[in-house]
Amino acid sequence: MLRPEEMARHVTFDECPPTPGAAPWVERVWSVSWDLPDGVEHVNSIVPHPSASLTVERGQVDRDAAHEPGVWVTGVMTQRFDAVCRGRGGVVGVKFHPGGFTALTGVAAADLTDRSAPAAGLVPGWEALVDLPLDAHASAEALCRLVETLAGAREPDPGYRQVTEVVRHLQDPSLTRVDDLAARCGISVRALQRLLRRYVGVGPKWMVARRRLHDAVATLDDGYAGSLADLAASAGWYDQNQFARDFAALVGTTPSAYRDRTPSD
């Protein structure tokens, strides 16, 4: 979430870890809820991560790719996206590890890139989620039980193990080149591209770039007061102007404007 301090004024956010049985595929269970006065709306702007989500959505929520309540599967969104909250409503769901949804269902992640689709036809047993409380802790057991059931119906997936290894290497902030990532994983760049397109829905170049931008946004959210040139260099940019352009393309404003924002911006 961009501008987390502003979001906290309008929306209640909660999260909890998955059950041990679901943890190999699920990063976390999360929920948001809101109860806004008539005529007031809040826009949550979200920087995309390389993962899919399964969500239960009710009330007045309107977001890119999904415009009505229901049970949804959302793939990787390659650009920043907005969720507009009005009236009263909420969302509860699971955020999968990169590749986790494809490993559980066999659905190619590339088919869901930049879109949401109803869970019907994609997730066996989705009907059990319709009436879940819009609260992460209250719904975690049911959500994770469904994941565990899906996992039990499939054979272990060696491709998913490879994706997990790729993601582990991506945590190294010094890694800024796709060919270096492929070399660390012991596969060709072409094989890496095919692997990530199927399981994650995007290519390795996107994943490397987004990790660097996530790091920069998180650093600014934590109150970074140093120079933007130093921030750009530490996140892997050799050109501060290119860093500013990449940041603005994703976030919608320059790094300096984002850093200097006030809670009402």
MIMIDO-872278 format. One record per residue (C-alpha): residue in three letters; residue number from 1; x, y, z. Coordinates in nm, 3 decimals. Layout:
REM MIMIDO-872278
[node 'ala',NUM,[X,Y,Z]];
...
REM end
This chain:
REM MIMIDO-872278
[node 'met',1,[0.000,0.000,0.000]];
[node 'leu',2,[0.121,0.347,-0.085]];
[node 'arg',3,[0.085,0.615,0.183]];
[node 'pro',4,[0.009,0.367,0.463]];
[node 'glu',5,[-0.040,0.644,0.717]];
[node 'glu',6,[-0.324,0.787,0.507]];
[node 'met',7,[-0.483,0.446,0.456]];
[node 'ala',8,[-0.488,0.389,0.833]];
[node 'arg',9,[-0.716,0.694,0.875]];
[node 'his',10,[-0.990,0.536,0.662]];
[node 'val',11,[-0.942,0.159,0.647]];
[node 'thr',12,[-0.884,-0.109,0.910]];
[node 'phe',13,[-0.614,-0.351,0.800]];
[node 'asp',14,[-0.533,-0.683,0.962]];
[node 'glu',15,[-0.318,-0.983,0.873]];
[node 'cys',16,[-0.203,-1.313,1.017]];
[node 'pro',17,[0.023,-1.597,0.912]];
[node 'pro',18,[-0.119,-1.902,0.736]];
[node 'thr',19,[-0.153,-2.240,0.902]];
[node 'pro',20,[0.158,-2.460,0.879]];
[node 'gly',21,[-0.022,-2.677,0.624]];
[node 'ala',22,[-0.090,-2.383,0.395]];
[node 'ala',23,[0.237,-2.197,0.450]];
[node 'pro',24,[0.428,-2.354,0.158]];
[node 'trp',25,[0.185,-2.180,-0.080]];
[node 'val',26,[0.045,-1.884,0.117]];
[node 'glu',27,[0.244,-1.584,0.237]];
[node 'arg',28,[-0.029,-1.437,0.459]];
[node 'val',29,[-0.398,-1.401,0.526]];
[node 'trp',30,[-0.515,-1.040,0.522]];
[node 'ser',31,[-0.826,-0.827,0.547]];
[node 'val',32,[-0.938,-0.468,0.508]];
[node 'ser',33,[-1.268,-0.318,0.619]];
[node 'trp',34,[-1.419,0.028,0.617]];
[node 'asp',35,[-1.729,0.222,0.722]];
[node 'leu',36,[-1.722,0.564,0.560]];
[node 'pro',37,[-1.975,0.848,0.585]];
[node 'asp',38,[-2.207,0.916,0.292]];
[node 'gly',39,[-2.030,1.100,0.014]];
[node 'val',40,[-1.681,1.007,0.139]];
[node 'glu',41,[-1.454,0.773,-0.050]];
[node 'his',42,[-1.098,0.657,0.000]];
[node 'val',43,[-0.860,0.538,-0.271]];
[node 'asn',44,[-0.607,0.273,-0.172]];
[node 'ser',45,[-0.317,0.281,-0.417]];
[node 'ile',46,[-0.129,-0.047,-0.431]];
[node 'val',47,[0.217,-0.124,-0.566]];
[node 'pro',48,[0.199,-0.468,-0.728]];
[node 'his',49,[0.381,-0.772,-0.598]];
[node 'pro',50,[0.463,-1.082,-0.806]];
[node 'ser',51,[0.187,-1.292,-0.654]];
[node 'ala',52,[-0.177,-1.387,-0.698]];
[node 'ser',53,[-0.454,-1.342,-0.443]];
[node 'leu',54,[-0.780,-1.520,-0.362]];
[node 'thr',55,[-1.025,-1.276,-0.206]];
[node 'val',56,[-1.378,-1.251,-0.073]];
[node 'glu',57,[-1.513,-0.901,-0.137]];
[node 'arg',58,[-1.837,-0.746,-0.014]];
[node 'gly',59,[-1.989,-0.400,0.009]];
[node 'gln',60,[-1.893,-0.092,-0.186]];
[node 'val',61,[-1.552,-0.163,-0.332]];
[node 'asp',62,[-1.444,-0.078,-0.685]];
[node 'arg',63,[-1.100,-0.167,-0.808]];
[node 'asp',64,[-0.920,-0.213,-1.133]];
[node 'ala',65,[-1.019,-0.550,-1.287]];
[node 'ala',66,[-1.305,-0.621,-1.042]];
[node 'his',67,[-1.611,-0.401,-1.000]];
[node 'glu',68,[-1.853,-0.603,-0.791]];
[node 'pro',69,[-1.866,-0.818,-0.476]];
[node 'gly',70,[-1.779,-1.188,-0.500]];
[node 'val',71,[-1.497,-1.438,-0.465]];
[node 'trp',72,[-1.212,-1.340,-0.695]];
[node 'val',73,[-0.873,-1.460,-0.810]];
[node 'thr',74,[-0.642,-1.174,-0.902]];
[node 'gly',75,[-0.318,-1.227,-1.088]];
[node 'val',76,[-0.010,-1.009,-1.093]];
[node 'met',77,[-0.095,-0.649,-1.178]];
[node 'thr',78,[0.199,-0.505,-1.366]];
[node 'gln',79,[0.123,-0.142,-1.279]];
[node 'arg',80,[0.003,0.039,-0.970]];
[node 'phe',81,[-0.369,-0.014,-0.919]];
[node 'asp',82,[-0.636,0.160,-0.712]];
[node 'ala',83,[-0.917,0.027,-0.495]];
[node 'val',84,[-1.192,0.280,-0.423]];
[node 'cys',85,[-1.375,0.228,-0.093]];
[node 'arg',86,[-1.717,0.380,-0.032]];
[node 'gly',87,[-1.988,0.327,0.227]];
[node 'arg',88,[-1.935,0.006,0.419]];
[node 'gly',89,[-1.749,-0.303,0.302]];
[node 'gly',90,[-1.444,-0.519,0.324]];
[node 'val',91,[-1.216,-0.781,0.177]];
[node 'val',92,[-1.056,-1.092,0.324]];
[node 'gly',93,[-0.822,-1.322,0.140]];
[node 'val',94,[-0.489,-1.493,0.098]];
[node 'lys',95,[-0.180,-1.363,-0.072]];
[node 'phe',96,[0.000,-1.655,-0.235]];
[node 'his',97,[0.374,-1.688,-0.258]];
[node 'pro',98,[0.492,-1.619,-0.614]];
[node 'gly',99,[0.388,-1.921,-0.817]];
[node 'gly',100,[0.179,-2.069,-0.536]];
[node 'phe',101,[-0.158,-2.036,-0.705]];
[node 'thr',102,[-0.041,-2.207,-1.024]];
[node 'ala',103,[0.123,-2.485,-0.823]];
[node 'leu',104,[-0.206,-2.546,-0.641]];
[node 'thr',105,[-0.444,-2.525,-0.936]];
[node 'gly',106,[-0.249,-2.578,-1.257]];
[node 'val',107,[-0.386,-2.249,-1.392]];
[node 'ala',108,[-0.113,-2.068,-1.588]];
[node 'ala',109,[-0.037,-1.741,-1.411]];
[node 'ala',110,[0.006,-1.563,-1.744]];
[node 'asp',111,[-0.368,-1.613,-1.806]];
[node 'leu',112,[-0.441,-1.392,-1.504]];
[node 'thr',113,[-0.182,-1.119,-1.552]];
[node 'asp',114,[-0.343,-0.775,-1.515]];
[node 'arg',115,[-0.687,-0.920,-1.452]];
[node 'ser',116,[-0.921,-1.065,-1.195]];
[node 'ala',117,[-1.152,-1.357,-1.260]];
[node 'pro',118,[-1.433,-1.515,-1.058]];
[node 'ala',119,[-1.307,-1.804,-0.849]];
[node 'ala',120,[-1.579,-2.025,-0.996]];
[node 'gly',121,[-1.411,-2.249,-1.253]];
[node 'leu',122,[-1.063,-2.178,-1.117]];
[node 'val',123,[-1.076,-2.283,-0.752]];
[node 'pro',124,[-1.258,-2.604,-0.657]];
[node 'gly',125,[-1.450,-2.553,-0.333]];
[node 'trp',126,[-1.465,-2.173,-0.362]];
[node 'glu',127,[-1.831,-2.178,-0.255]];
[node 'ala',128,[-1.725,-2.242,0.105]];
[node 'leu',129,[-1.572,-1.894,0.117]];
[node 'val',130,[-1.876,-1.685,0.020]];
[node 'asp',131,[-1.997,-1.604,0.372]];
[node 'leu',132,[-1.663,-1.577,0.550]];
[node 'pro',133,[-1.622,-1.297,0.804]];
[node 'leu',134,[-1.426,-1.009,0.657]];
[node 'asp',135,[-1.159,-1.052,0.922]];
[node 'ala',136,[-0.821,-1.215,0.871]];
[node 'his',137,[-0.801,-1.394,1.204]];
[node 'ala',138,[-1.161,-1.512,1.197]];
[node 'ser',139,[-1.136,-1.648,0.840]];
[node 'ala',140,[-0.779,-1.778,0.832]];
[node 'glu',141,[-0.869,-2.136,0.924]];
[node 'ala',142,[-1.130,-2.172,0.648]];
[node 'leu',143,[-0.912,-2.008,0.383]];
[node 'cys',144,[-0.613,-2.221,0.473]];
[node 'arg',145,[-0.824,-2.536,0.488]];
[node 'leu',146,[-0.920,-2.480,0.126]];
[node 'val',147,[-0.554,-2.433,0.030]];
[node 'glu',148,[-0.459,-2.751,0.213]];
[node 'thr',149,[-0.734,-2.941,0.030]];
[node 'leu',150,[-0.611,-2.815,-0.306]];
[node 'ala',151,[-0.254,-2.910,-0.217]];
[node 'gly',152,[-0.358,-3.259,-0.115]];
[node 'ala',153,[-0.521,-3.318,-0.454]];
[node 'arg',154,[-0.201,-3.252,-0.654]];
[node 'glu',155,[0.141,-3.408,-0.689]];
[node 'pro',156,[0.446,-3.207,-0.571]];
[node 'asp',157,[0.541,-2.951,-0.835]];
[node 'pro',158,[0.914,-2.929,-0.923]];
[node 'gly',159,[0.855,-2.608,-1.119]];
[node 'tyr',160,[0.725,-2.438,-0.807]];
[node 'arg',161,[1.038,-2.540,-0.619]];
[node 'gln',162,[1.241,-2.366,-0.889]];
[node 'val',163,[1.030,-2.051,-0.856]];
[node 'thr',164,[1.085,-2.052,-0.480]];
[node 'glu',165,[1.460,-2.065,-0.544]];
[node 'val',166,[1.436,-1.771,-0.786]];
[node 'val',167,[1.247,-1.564,-0.528]];
[node 'arg',168,[1.506,-1.645,-0.264]];
[node 'his',169,[1.782,-1.507,-0.486]];
[node 'leu',170,[1.576,-1.197,-0.561]];
[node 'gln',171,[1.594,-1.094,-0.196]];
[node 'asp',172,[1.959,-1.000,-0.249]];
[node 'pro',173,[1.959,-0.622,-0.314]];
[node 'ser',174,[2.287,-0.647,-0.504]];
[node 'leu',175,[2.117,-0.853,-0.775]];
[node 'thr',176,[2.007,-0.611,-1.047]];
[node 'arg',177,[2.055,-0.807,-1.371]];
[node 'val',178,[1.845,-1.087,-1.519]];
[node 'asp',179,[2.145,-1.278,-1.650]];
[node 'asp',180,[2.299,-1.277,-1.302]];
[node 'leu',181,[1.972,-1.411,-1.161]];
[node 'ala',182,[1.964,-1.690,-1.419]];
[node 'ala',183,[2.325,-1.780,-1.345]];
[node 'arg',184,[2.259,-1.805,-0.972]];
[node 'cys',185,[1.963,-2.032,-1.040]];
[node 'gly',186,[2.169,-2.251,-1.275]];
[node 'ile',187,[1.936,-2.211,-1.576]];
[node 'ser',188,[1.939,-2.012,-1.900]];
[node 'val',189,[1.771,-1.673,-1.929]];
[node 'arg',190,[1.521,-1.824,-2.173]];
[node 'ala',191,[1.433,-2.105,-1.931]];
[node 'leu',192,[1.398,-1.851,-1.649]];
[node 'gln',193,[1.161,-1.644,-1.861]];
[node 'arg',194,[0.943,-1.946,-1.942]];
[node 'leu',195,[0.936,-2.058,-1.581]];
[node 'leu',196,[0.827,-1.721,-1.443]];
[node 'arg',197,[0.572,-1.655,-1.719]];
[node 'arg',198,[0.396,-1.980,-1.635]];
[node 'tyr',199,[0.409,-1.966,-1.256]];
[node 'val',200,[0.412,-1.593,-1.180]];
[node 'gly',201,[0.272,-1.432,-1.496]];
[node 'val',202,[0.555,-1.185,-1.557]];
[node 'gly',203,[0.916,-1.206,-1.671]];
[node 'pro',204,[1.233,-1.185,-1.462]];
[node 'lys',205,[1.310,-0.828,-1.573]];
[node 'trp',206,[0.980,-0.710,-1.424]];
[node 'met',207,[1.046,-0.898,-1.099]];
[node 'val',208,[1.394,-0.752,-1.057]];
[node 'ala',209,[1.271,-0.398,-1.129]];
[node 'arg',210,[0.971,-0.423,-0.896]];
[node 'arg',211,[1.180,-0.554,-0.608]];
[node 'arg',212,[1.409,-0.253,-0.641]];
[node 'leu',213,[1.113,-0.013,-0.648]];
[node 'his',214,[0.947,-0.186,-0.352]];
[node 'asp',215,[1.268,-0.140,-0.157]];
[node 'ala',216,[1.276,0.231,-0.243]];
[node 'val',217,[0.910,0.289,-0.149]];
[node 'ala',218,[0.950,0.100,0.179]];
[node 'thr',219,[1.260,0.301,0.265]];
[node 'leu',220,[1.076,0.629,0.210]];
[node 'asp',221,[0.775,0.505,0.410]];
[node 'asp',222,[1.014,0.430,0.698]];
[node 'gly',223,[1.114,0.797,0.713]];
[node 'tyr',224,[1.432,0.800,0.505]];
[node 'ala',225,[1.596,1.143,0.529]];
[node 'gly',226,[1.909,1.090,0.321]];
[node 'ser',227,[1.975,1.203,-0.033]];
[node 'leu',228,[1.770,1.059,-0.316]];
[node 'ala',229,[2.091,1.003,-0.511]];
[node 'asp',230,[2.211,0.771,-0.234]];
[node 'leu',231,[1.874,0.596,-0.224]];
[node 'ala',232,[1.881,0.543,-0.600]];
[node 'ala',233,[2.233,0.399,-0.585]];
[node 'ser',234,[2.155,0.169,-0.292]];
[node 'ala',235,[1.852,0.032,-0.480]];
[node 'gly',236,[2.057,-0.041,-0.792]];
[node 'trp',237,[2.014,0.264,-1.015]];
[node 'tyr',238,[2.323,0.427,-1.160]];
[node 'asp',239,[2.125,0.726,-1.289]];
[node 'gln',240,[1.914,0.926,-1.044]];
[node 'asn',241,[1.701,1.069,-1.324]];
[node 'gln',242,[1.614,0.718,-1.444]];
[node 'phe',243,[1.528,0.623,-1.087]];
[node 'ala',244,[1.292,0.922,-1.065]];
[node 'arg',245,[1.123,0.829,-1.395]];
[node 'asp',246,[1.080,0.465,-1.297]];
[node 'phe',247,[0.949,0.562,-0.954]];
[node 'ala',248,[0.699,0.813,-1.096]];
[node 'ala',249,[0.577,0.565,-1.357]];
[node 'leu',250,[0.484,0.318,-1.084]];
[node 'val',251,[0.384,0.538,-0.791]];
[node 'gly',252,[0.237,0.834,-0.979]];
[node 'thr',253,[0.464,1.096,-0.828]];
[node 'thr',254,[0.836,1.164,-0.798]];
[node 'pro',255,[1.045,1.024,-0.511]];
[node 'ser',256,[1.092,1.374,-0.367]];
[node 'ala',257,[0.720,1.451,-0.374]];
[node 'tyr',258,[0.639,1.112,-0.221]];
[node 'arg',259,[0.894,1.163,0.057]];
[node 'asp',260,[0.775,1.517,0.134]];
[node 'arg',261,[0.403,1.436,0.129]];
[node 'thr',262,[0.177,1.523,0.422]];
[node 'pro',263,[-0.094,1.287,0.556]];
[node 'ser',264,[-0.361,1.483,0.368]];
[node 'asp',265,[-0.186,1.458,0.028]];
REM end
